[in-house]
Each structure stands twice: as structure tokens, then as C-alpha cells.
Amino acid sequence: MRRVVDLVLPPRCIGCGALVDAPGALCGTCWRGIDFITQPFCARCGLPFGHDAGEGAICGECARNPPPFERARAAAVYDDASRALILAFKHADRTDAAKALGGWLARAGADVLGDADAIVPVPLHRRRLLTRRYNQSALLAQALSRATGVPCIVDGMVRTRATPSQGRMDRARRERNVRGAFAIRKSRAAALKGRHVVLVDDVLTTGATVSSCTRALLRGGAARVSVLALARVTRTG
């Protein structure tokens, strides 16, 4: 049946649409264009370093303002190449990419997944979920769970109020925008209490959203929170 489907609807690159060997794959050109994050990077937030600063080194921002999460990791730098891929996955129904992208997360988060108890996605508000029809972070979390065997509690959190899009907001405005906007779903509180939770999002920008989610998880009884993102914006200066 798979061969029949591939003959009628041949698999295409999730980046540019070129023909590829398997569903959810990237062509060679798109693969080479992705700037995957590898060591060295900040031990706390995963920010890539331009040079090896030594084991356990953290960036200046984490030293000045330690984030509430234990560690954050991302698979790739958020740039033109990864942006096109993520926007297609997020807004253009390229949900066939979830399996491959879940594999990216599993590799990027190997050091935080080893003792993880649960995977939880950053939630969408119900109104946005109705218009978008799916939560891209939930699809990533489920794909990551299948790749690693760590249980996914897909409805572990709720967004308690709708928040404006943060695309053009600076750090301070983002923090105000999402402050108090998340909570643990009451029916899932017992499953998360005392656990090491891995929070999954698509893009890590300033960290405002995942920090707000982390605080809600810790208030609700989670013992530790780590963060995994598909891509992250890199800071300069």
C-alpha cells in the first residue's frame, strides 16, 4: 500500500518540495542548509558558543538572570533555512514532517532525556487551536515520545488566557504577555508531581514562553523542568 501511495503521491522534501526517498525527509540541498546546533554551547540554555569555553560554561545572560528551567536544548539555529521548514510545519499542514523533526529533538536533547519522566508540549489556547486545527508543539512532543519511549502527556498543560502573537515583541513585552498564562491541567497534576518534565516547543526566542510554562509546572509540583525546542534564535552581544 505504501508503494502504491508513493507512486500516486510521491514523497516530497519538507523544505522545498523536491522529490525525496521517504515521507518527512529533506533533500540533500535543504539538509545541508540546516545549521544544526552542536557543542560548544551554554550548559544552561543551549546558546551556541563561538569557541569552547570549557565544560559546564554558561552564557552571560544565564549568569545574570538564571532561567527557571534546568536546561534548554534546540536542534538547530532559527535562520532562513529552518524558518521556512518550521513555518510550513506550523501553518501549511506539513504534519508529515513530525516524525523526522521528533528525531531531531531526540538527538539534540539526549543529555536531558536520559532521566526524563514525562514530555509535555507548550499548549495553544483553545481559540487558536480551533483556527490552526493542530498544535505543532504537541505533534513534536508525540513524535519525540515515540522516538525515545518517554511518556507524552499531551494535555498536561493549558493556556488559561489568549495572548497576542509575540512576533514583534521585545523580551520585556514577551514576558508581560505570557505572565500567568499557563497552568497544569488539574486532571494531570498527579502524573506530573515530583517528575522531571521535558517541555517541548517549536522555537525558543527569548525564553519567555517556556519560562512561564516552567514556573507553572514547578508551582504545580513538578520537581524539575527541561526544555527542548526545534530551533532557537541566537543572541548577539
TORDO-823328 format. One record per residue: residue in three letters; x, y, z of N, C-alpha, C in turn. Coordinates in steps of 0.2 Angstrom, whole numbers, plus 2048, in hexadecimal, padded with zeros to 3 digits. Layout:
BEGIN
ALAXYZXYZXYZ ...
END
This chain:
BEGIN
MET8047FA800800800800804806800 ARG80A80680480E80C80481180D7FD ARG8138087FA8168097F381180C7EE VAL80B80A7EF80580C7EB8048147EC VAL8048157F280381C7F48098217F2 ASP80F81E7F28158227F08158237E8 LEU81281E7E581281F7DD80D8247DC VAL8078257DF80282A7DE8048307E1 LEU8068307E78088377EA8108367ED PRO8148377E881B8357EA81E83A7F0 PRO8218377F582483C7FB8288427F8 ARG8278477FB82A84D7FA82E850800 CYS8338547FE83785780483385B808 ILE83485B80E83085F813832866813 GLY83886880F83A86E80F838872808 CYS83A86F8038398727FC83486F7F8 GLY8328697F982D8657F58308617F0 ALA8378607EF83A85C7EB8398547EC LEU8398507E78388497E983D8467ED VAL83B8427F284083F7F783E8377F7 ASP8428347FB84182C7FB83C82A800 ALA83A82E80583682C80B83283280D PRO82C83180F82883781282B83A818 GLY82A84081882D84481E83584581E ALA83884481883F84581784184B814 LEU84784D81584A85381184E85180C CYS84E85580685385480185A856803 GLY85F8537FF86685580186785C802 THR8648607FD8668677FD86386B804 CYS85C86980685986C80C85D869812 TRP85F863812862860818869864819 ARG86D865814873869815872870817 GLY86C87381686A87A81786887B81F ILE86787582286587582986B87682E ASP86B87B83287187C83686F87983D PHE87187283D87086E843874871849 ILE87287184F87587385587986D858 THR88086E85988486985C88886D861 GLN88C86986589186C86A896870866 PRO89887686989787887089187D870 PHE88D87C87688788187788688187F CYS88288688088188888787E88288B ALA88188089087E87A89487787B897 ARG87588189786E88289A869883895 CYS86A88889086588988B866887884 GLY86C88488386E88187D870886877 LEU87188C87987389187487A88F871 PRO87B88F86B88188D868887892869 PHE88D88F86B89289386C897893866 GLY89A89986589F89985F8A6896861 HIS8A78948678AD8918698AC88C86F ASP8B08888708AF8838768B188787C ALA8AC8888818AD88C8878AE88788D GLY8AE88088B8AF87C8918A9878893 GLU8AA8728968A486E8988A087289D GLY89987289C8958758A189487D8A0 ALA89888089B89788789B890889899 ILE88E88F89C88889289A889899897 CYS88489B8938848A28908838A7895 GLY8848AD8938848B389787D8B4899 GLU8788B38958718B489786F8AF89C CYS8718A989C86F8A48A18728A68A7 ALA8788A98A787C8AA8AD8788B08B1 ARG8768B58AD8728BB8B086B8B98B2 ASN8688B68AE8618B48AF8608AD8AE PRO8618A98B38608A18B28598A08B0 PRO85889C8AB85189A8A984E8958AE PRO8488948AF8458908B48458888B2 PHE8468878AB8478808A984E87E8AA GLU84F8778AB8568758AC85B8758A6 ARG8588738A085C87389A858874894 ALA85A87788F85687888985B876883 ARG85887287E85C870879858871872 ALA85B87386D85787386685B870861 ALA85886D85C85B86985785F86E852 ALA85C87485085F87884B85E87F84D VAL86388384986288A84A85C88D846 TYR858891848852894845855899840 ASP85589783985889C83485389B82E ASP85589D82885189D82284F896820 ALA85489182185388A81F84E887824 SER84F88782A84B88482F844888830 ARG84488E82F83E89282F83988F82A ALA83B88E82483688C81E833885820 LEU83888182383587A82583087B82A ILE83287F82F82D87F835827882834 LEU82788782F82188B82E81C886829 ALA81F88282581B87D821818878826 PHE81C87682B81A871830814874834 LYS81587A83681087D83B80A880837 HIS80A88283180588682E802883828 ALA80687E82580487C81E80387581E ASP8018728247FF86B824804866822 ARG80A86882381086382181185E828 THR80B85B82A80C85783081085182F ASP81184F82881584982781C84A829 ALA81E85082B82585182D82684F834 ALA82184E83882184D83F826848841 LYS82684283E82A83C83F83183E83F ALA83384183983A84383883C84883D LEU83884D83E83A85384383A85084A GLY83684B84C83784885383D844853 GLY84084284E84783F84E84C84484F TRP84B84A84C85084F84E850851855 LEU84A85285884985385F84D84E864 ALA84C84886284F842866856843866 ARG85984486086184586086384B864 ALA85F85186386285786686185786E GLY85C85387085A85387785D84C87B ALA86284987886484387B866843882 ASP86984988486C84A88A86684C88F VAL86084E88D85B84F89285584A892 LEU85584588D85084088C85283A890 GLY85883989285A83389585683189C ASP8558378A08518358A684B8398A6 ALA84883A8A084183E8A083C8398A1 ASP83783C8A58318388A782B8398A2 ALA82A83F89F82584189B826846896 ILE82384689082484B88B81D84F88B VAL81D85688B81785A88B81885F886 PRO81486088181486687D81286C87F VAL81587287D81287887E80B87987B PRO80687A87F7FF87A87C7FD880878 LEU7F887F8747F58858707EE887874 HIS7EC88D8747E688E8767E188B872 ARG7DB8898747D68868717D488986A ARG7D389086B7D18948657D689385F ARG7DD8948617E289385C7E288C859 LEU7E188785D7E188085B7DB87F856 LEU7D58828577D08818537D188484C THR7D588984B7D788C8457DC889842 ARG7E18868457E78838437E687C841 ARG7E18798457DF8728457E486D848 TYR7EA86F84A7EF86A84D7F486F851 ASN7F786C8567FC86F85A80386C858 GLN80787085480D86D85281286B857 SER81286E85D81686C862813865865 ALA80D86486580A85D86780C858862 LEU80C85985C80E854857816853858 LEU81A85885982185785A822852861 ALA81E85486681F85086C81D84986B GLN81784886881584186681B83D862 ALA81D84085D82383D85982983C85D LEU82B84086283083F86682F83986B SER82983986D82783387282882D86E ARG82682C86882682686482E824863 ALA83282986283982886083D826866 THR83B82886C83F82787283B822878 GLY83582187783181D87C830821882 VAL83182888382F82C88982882D888 PRO82482C88D81C82E88C81B83588B CYS81683688681483D88480D83E888 ILE80D84388C80684588E80484B88A VAL80184A88580084F8807FB855882 ASP7F78538877F285888A7F485A891 GLY7FB85A8927FD85B8997FC86289B MET7FC8678977FC86E8987F6871894 VAL7F48778977EF87B8937F1882893 ARG7EF88588E7F088D88E7EA890890 THR7EA8938967E48968997E189C896 ARG7E589F8927E28A588F7E68A6888 ALA7E28A98837E58AA87D7EA8B087D THR7F08AF87A7F58B487A7F68B6872 PRO7F78BD8717F98BF86B7FF8BC868 SER8008BB8618068B985E80C8BD860 GLN8128B98628188BD86481D8BE85F GLY81B8BD8598208BE8548248C4854 ARG8218CA8558258D18558268D385C MET8258CF8618268D286882D8D186A ASP8308D686E8368D58718368D0878 ARG83C8CF87B83C8CA8808378CC886 ALA8378D38888338D588E82B8D488C ARG8298D68868228D58848208CE884 ARG8258CA8818238C38818228C0888 GLU8268C288D8258C089381F8C2896 ARG81D8C88958168CB8988118C7894 ASN8118C688E80C8C388A80A8BC88C VAL80F8B888F80E8B189080E8B0898 ARG80F8B589C80F8B48A38088B18A6 GLY8088AC8A98028A98AC7FE8A68A7 ALA8008A58A17FB8A289B7FB89B89B PHE7FF89789F7FF89089F7FD88D8A5 ALA7FB8878A57FA8838AB7FA87B8AA ILE7FB8778AF7FB8708AE7F386E8AE ARG7F186A8A97EA8678A97E98638B0 LYS7E48658B37E38628BA7E385A8BA SER7E08588B47DF8508B47E684D8B3 ARG7EB8518B17F284E8AF7F78508B5 ALA7F58548BA7F98568BF7FD8508C3 ALA7F984B8C47FC8458C88028428C4 ALA8008418BD80583E8B980C8428B8 LEU80B8498B981184D8B881584E8BF LYS81184D8C581484F8CB81B84B8CC GLY82084F8CE82684C8D082A8498CA ARG82884B8C482B8488BE83084D8BB HIS83584A8B783984E8B283584E8AC VAL8338548AA82E8568A483385989F VAL83285689983585989383085D88F LEU83186488F82C86888C82E869884 VAL82986888082B86987882886F875 ASP82B87287182987886D82C878867 ASP82987C86282C87C85B83288085B VAL83288785D83788B85D83888F863 LEU83F88F86584189286C844899869 THR84089E86B8428A586A8468A986F THR8428AC8748458AF87A8448AA880 GLY8408A587F83F8A08858398A2889 ALA8368A78878308AA88B82A8A588C THR8298A288782389D88782589788B VAL82B89488982D88D88D82E88F894 SER83089589683289789D82B8978A1 SER82689A89D81F89B8A181C8948A2 CYS81D89089D81B88989D81E8858A3 THR8258868A38298838A88278858AF ARG82688B8B082388D8B781D88A8B9 ALA8188898B48128868B581387F8B7 LEU81787C8B38188758B581B8748BC LEU8208788BE8238778C481E8798CA ARG81A87E8C98158808CE81087A8CE GLY80F8768C980A8718C980D86A8CC GLY81486A8CE8178658D181C8618CD ALA81D8638C78238608C38298618C7 ALA82E85C8C783485D8CB8398608C7 ARG83985F8C083E8628BC83B8638B5 VAL83D8688B183B8698AA84186B8A6 SER8418678A084686989B84286B895 VAL84586E89084287088A84586D884 LEU84186B87F84486987884086D873 ALA84487086F841874869844872862 LEU84087285D842871857847875854 ALA84687C85684B88185484C886859 ARG85188A85985289085D85589685A VAL85289B85C8558A285A85C8A385E THR8618A485A8678A685E8688AD85F ARG86B8AE86586C8B58678738B7865 THR8738BE86587A8C186387B8C6868 GLY8828C786A8848CD86E8838CB875 
END
